[in-house]
Amino acid sequence: MDNPISKFQLWWQAAAADSPLQQKSAVCVSTIDECGFPTGRFVDLKAVSDKGFVFCSYLESAKGKHIECNPKSAMTIWWDHVGYQVRLVGTAEIISADEAEHFWQTRSRSAQLTTTAFDQSTPLDSEDRLEAQLKETSDKLAGQPVPRPENWGGYCIDPISIEFLTFRESRMHLRELFERNGTGWEKQLLQP
Ligand SMILES: Cc1cc2nc3c(=O)[nH]c(=O)nc-3n(C[C@H](O)[C@H](O)[C@H](O)COP(=O)(O)O)c2cc1C
């Protein structure tokens, strides 16, 4: 398979089928902080297409601020039950408001309420404060749809390289590196 996006979609499907994982689409996104340190955290992978790899978050979170200053990002995935690792590097861009709205509408009401109630990555005085904030938001929006907060949206990482590793107990892992070459991709095998 010479198209890494199609290959990824097949791997994602295979990993999700009969997956023992609770969080089947958790992937690690790494960004670069203001001091130049890389920092990773798990997010939920929402969609993959020729445009890139999409996840949703608060736009003013730490990761959001990092991407605003430096869009160079990475995504790393390990699906133990199928023995697949995927690593990609690329440039993150905010998705459109319409796309963000689409993903917002796929969220449960309780996820919409918690997202609205909290201000990700800002300091928290005490754990009790979370309950109070959630109750305040739930009471305020009782019986109404929960609108998407302006500070919630998504990012699409447009990859310049994607590496697929098929894990083998023998350590003879198969590593397939795809690098962007103009509008296409160049494939190269790497030693394990
Ligand atoms: C399995 C899992 C899935 C998560 N999914 C998301 C997500 O889709 N979006 C998000 O903003 N945070 C998600 N989080 C929380 C992030 O890992 C992280 O704590 C949060 O985004 C704040 O990161 P930041 O301060 O670096 O911006 C998830 C955490 C876990 C463990």
The ligand as a MOL file (V3000), in Angstrom:
LIG
                    3D

  0  0  0     0  0            999 V3000
M  V30 BEGIN CTAB
M  V30 COUNTS 31 33 0 0 0
M  V30 BEGIN ATOM
M  V30 1 C -7.6710 8.6910 26.9700 0
M  V30 2 C -7.6560 10.1960 27.0550 0
M  V30 3 C -8.3210 10.9400 26.0810 0
M  V30 4 C -8.3120 12.3400 26.1460 0
M  V30 5 N -8.9160 13.0390 25.1430 0
M  V30 6 C -8.8120 14.3790 25.1100 0
M  V30 7 C -9.3040 15.1240 24.0020 0
M  V30 8 O -9.8460 14.5830 23.0260 0
M  V30 9 N -9.1530 16.4780 24.0300 0
M  V30 10 C -8.5530 17.1200 25.0650 0
M  V30 11 O -8.4630 18.3480 25.0350 0
M  V30 12 N -8.0480 16.4460 26.1190 0
M  V30 13 C -8.1600 15.0910 26.1670 0
M  V30 14 N -7.6280 14.3870 27.2380 0
M  V30 15 C -6.9480 15.1270 28.2980 0
M  V30 16 C -5.5180 15.4570 27.8260 0
M  V30 17 O -4.6920 14.3230 27.9560 0
M  V30 18 C -4.8800 16.6310 28.5890 0
M  V30 19 O -4.8720 16.3810 29.9800 0
M  V30 20 C -5.6160 17.9440 28.3360 0
M  V30 21 O -5.9550 18.0850 26.9730 0
M  V30 22 C -4.7830 19.1430 28.7640 0
M  V30 23 O -3.5850 19.1590 28.0260 0
M  V30 24 P -2.7260 20.5020 27.8540 0
M  V30 25 O -2.7290 21.1830 29.2030 0
M  V30 26 O -1.3770 20.0450 27.4420 0
M  V30 27 O -3.3970 21.3500 26.7940 0
M  V30 28 C -7.6340 12.9990 27.2150 0
M  V30 29 C -6.9610 12.2320 28.1740 0
M  V30 30 C -6.9720 10.8620 28.0950 0
M  V30 31 C -6.2140 10.0740 29.1370 0
M  V30 END ATOM
M  V30 BEGIN BOND
M  V30 1 1 1 2
M  V30 2 1 2 3
M  V30 3 2 2 30
M  V30 4 2 3 4
M  V30 5 1 4 5
M  V30 6 1 4 28
M  V30 7 2 5 6
M  V30 8 1 6 7
M  V30 9 1 6 13
M  V30 10 2 7 8
M  V30 11 1 7 9
M  V30 12 1 9 10
M  V30 13 2 10 11
M  V30 14 1 10 12
M  V30 15 2 12 13
M  V30 16 1 13 14
M  V30 17 1 14 15
M  V30 18 1 14 28
M  V30 19 1 15 16
M  V30 20 1 16 17
M  V30 21 1 16 18
M  V30 22 1 18 19
M  V30 23 1 18 20
M  V30 24 1 20 21
M  V30 25 1 20 22
M  V30 26 1 22 23
M  V30 27 1 23 24
M  V30 28 2 24 25
M  V30 29 1 24 26
M  V30 30 1 24 27
M  V30 31 2 28 29
M  V30 32 1 29 30
M  V30 33 1 30 31
M  V30 END BOND
M  V30 END CTAB
M  END
